[in-house]
Amino acid sequence: MVERFLYMILLLCCTSIGMCAQQLEGRDTRGRDFWLAFPPNDHPSNVDEAALNVYLSSDVNTTATVWARTRNGTIDERTFAVDAGTVVKVDFLPSFLELRSASYPSGSTGDAEIPSPASVHVTSIDEITVYASIRELNTSDAWVVLPTDALGTEYRILSYPSDARADTVFIPLLTTAYPSQFVVVATEDSTIVEITLSTAGSRVDPSQRIRSVRLERGESYLVQAQVTVAQQNDDLTGSLIRSSRPLVVLASHRRAQVPILNDNASRDMLVEQVPAVDTWGKSFVVPPLQPPADAPATSPTSSPRLRVLAHKDATDVMISPGSIITLNGGDVADVPLIEAVSVTSSEPVLVGIIDRTANEGQLGLNRSGDPSLIVVPPQEQHLTSYRIISIEPRTVADPFYREHFITVSAPLGALITIDGQPVPALTPLAALPSYGYAHVPVASGAHVVASDSLCGVIAYGYGPAESYGYTGGMAFERLYQPTIVLRVLDLDAAPGTPGDLVVVVDSVLEQASLNALRLSRVSGTLSYDRTIFVPQVPGSPSQLQRGDLAFTHTFDSLNVGDTMAVIPGTVVLGRVAMDTVTIVSTAWFDVEEKPVSPTVRTQSGVVTVTDLCDAGGRVRLFDPLATAPVVRIYDVLGRQRPSIGDGFNLVVTTLQGRTTTQKVWR
C-alpha cells in the first residue's frame, strides 16, 4: 500500500507540473456543427414554466441555423444572426421535442428504447458555443453542447441512483418514480449502438443488460432505469456505450435527490453531455461549489457529491487528502465535496460534481439551489480561454436564477480575467499547494475567461429550489484512445530467392472499442529501397522509383497476429545490402465502405540480402537503376579485373524493363 501511495504522489506531482506547458490545440467546445436532444423532465405542476432552450454565442458576428425535428417528425428550421459577445436564445415547446418518460411501475414505456426522430441540429458559418437547458418549475438543469468534431464512439454514463415515492401502508404502490436515465443521438446514418447497462436491466427490459440499436442521422434513443417498490435505487452510472460512428451521449436523471433523504426533500433534474472515454484524464483539481446566499451550514448531507467513474479494471484513484480507492470498469467512488480536492488516477477517469438537495424536508422552506450535474475538466484538457454563457431562461418578470458563479482553478500566480476584470487571488488547495481556485459572481449572459496559464472552469447558478451547472469548456484531445499497432516482418533472403513483404497486427489496445468501429478494410502504402526487392504485383515505373508499394486487405475482425498484407516478390542484388520497410500511410473503412480513423502506430521491418560475395572487403553490389550500367569483372578468386576481354560470358538481367550488362569470368 505504501508503494502504491508513493506512486500516486509521484503521478500527482508529474501531472501538475506538466499541465501548464502549453495550451492544447484542436478540439474544444467551440464549433460549427452540433447535435442534441432533450431527456424527460418531471412536470408535476400546473404552472406554465416548462420550456426547452438553446443558447448561441460567438466571438465574431456570424449566422447560425437551428434545425429541430419533433417527436412526430415535424421540422422547424430557423436562422439567426449571432452578434459578437451576445446571446441568442431559441425556445422550443417540451410537448413536441422533449422525450416522453416511461410510466412506473407499469403502463406506457413512452419514448424509452425506441428510435425517436426528436433532436436538434445547430450549424453556423463561424465557430460558436452552444448551451441548452430544460426546465420546469423547481426542476431544471443545463449543459454545454459539444461540437460534432469533439464526439467519440465509446462512453460511460455518470448519473445518480433512481428515487421514488411509494405508498406502502396498504398495498405497496409507487406514486411517482424518478429514474436514472440517458439519451444518445446519432450524427450519421447507419450508426450501430451497443449498450451494456450497469444494472440488471431497464424499465423496458428489466432482465437484459445488453441491447443493440441501429440509428439514423438525427435519431435519439432514451434508456431509463427500472424502478419498483422493492427496487427504487437502480443507478445507470457506469453503463457502457459503444457506437460505430460519432455519438452524442447525455447522462441524465429525471429528478434526483442528492443524497436520497425522504419523500419531502427537494429534487432536481440532472443532465450533462458526457465526453468520450478517449478524452478522459488522470489528473483533476476539484474546487468546492460556492453555496447560495441562503444555504445552511455545511454538513455531509448538505454538501455536493464528488463522483469518480472508472473505465478500466484495477484503476487506482487517490482523492487527496485521502487514501487510494481501487475501482473496476464502471465502478464509481462517491464522497462528499466539502473542500477543494485533487484527484489522480492510474487510468483515465471521469469526474463529476452533483450539487446537493437544498431543502431537506422541512416544510415551508424554499432555499436556493438543488441538484445539478457538472463534469469536471481534467487538467490534461485545460485551456487558456473560454466563452461561457450564464443562462437565464426568463426574459420578463423575476429572473429564474438569481445567483450565477464562475469558478476557476489554475496554478497559483496565474493571471486570470473574466470579461477583462482580474480574478481575485486564488485560494490554495491543501492537497495541491501549487494550485488554487476562485469563485467569481457574474451576471447572466455571455462571459469570456482568459488566462496566461492553463486553467479549468465550471459555471453554475441558483434560484429558489433551482440550479444549473456545467463545465465551462475543455479540450477534447484523444489522449488515451484505442490503438492498432501494425508491424512489418523482417525478410532475409539471397539474391534470386522468392520472399514476401508481410504486415501483421502486432498489438491492439482497447479491443472492444475497435470492434465497435466495425472495421472491414485497410489500404496502405509501404516504402523501401526498390533495388533489392521486386514485387510480383502490377505497378507503374513511377510508383516503383518512389519506392512506394500499395496494399489492400479486407477482413471480418481485427485481432493480434492477423496478417494485413502479403506482397510476394523476389529479393535481388541491388545497391544496398539491407533496407528498412516502412508503412507510410493507412486508410481504414467500415462494413459500409465509409472511412474510419482509428489511431494507428507502425513498426518497420528490414529486408536483408544474404549470401553476398565479399571481394577484398567490398560487398558486391550494383545499382540497376543507375543512368549508365556499371560493369564490374571478377575472376574466380574474387579479384576485380580492369577490362572486358575474351573468356567472359555476357549476363543480361532485366529489372522492371531496365537492362544491366555484367561480364562474368568463365
GIRA-V575460 format. One line per field, one symbol per residue. phi: phi as a letter, one per 40 degrees, with the letter a starting at -180 (. if undefined). burial: # if it has 9 or more other C-alpha atoms within 8 Angstrom, else .. A space follows every 50 residues. Layout:
phi=???
burial=???
This chain:
phi=.ccccccccccdcccccccccaccbhcaccabaabaabccbcbcbcccbc abbbbbaacbcabbbbbbbcccgcbbbbbbcbcdgbbbbbbbcdcbbccc cccbcagccfccfbdbccabbbbacbcbbbbbabaadgaaaaaccccdcc cbbaabcbbadcaabbbbcbbdaccabbccaabbbcbacfccbbbbccbc abccbcbbcbababbcdgcbabbbccbbdcbcbdbcdgdbbbbcadbcbb caacacbbccbaccccbacbaaccccdcbcbbabbbcccccccbccccad cbbdbbbbbcbbcfccbbbccibcbbbcdgcbcbbcbcbcbbbbacbdbb bbbbccccbchccgcaccgidabbccccccbcbbaabbbccaccbbgccc bbbbbbbbbacdgccbbbfgcccddccccccadcbaaacbcbcchcbbbb acbcabbbbaabbcfaaaaacciacbcccbcdbbbbbcccbbacdgccab cbbbccabbgdcccdccfcbabbabbbacccbabccbcacdcccccgcac ababacabbdgccbabbcabcbcbcbcaacbbccaabbbccbgccbbccb bbbcbbcbccfccbbggbccbabcbccbdbbbbbcccgccbcacacgbcc bbbbbfgbbbbacbcc
burial=....#..#..##..##..##..##..################.......# ########..###########........#.#######...###.##### ####....####..##########.#######################.# #################....#.#..############..########## ####.#.##.....###############..################### ########......########################...#..#..... .###########..######...#..#######..###.########### ###########.....#############.####.#####.#......#. #.##########.#####....#..#.##..#..#####..#.####### #.#########################...###########.###.#### ########.##.######################........##..###. ###....##...#############.#######..######....#.#.. .#########...##.....#.##....##..###..####......#.. ........#######.
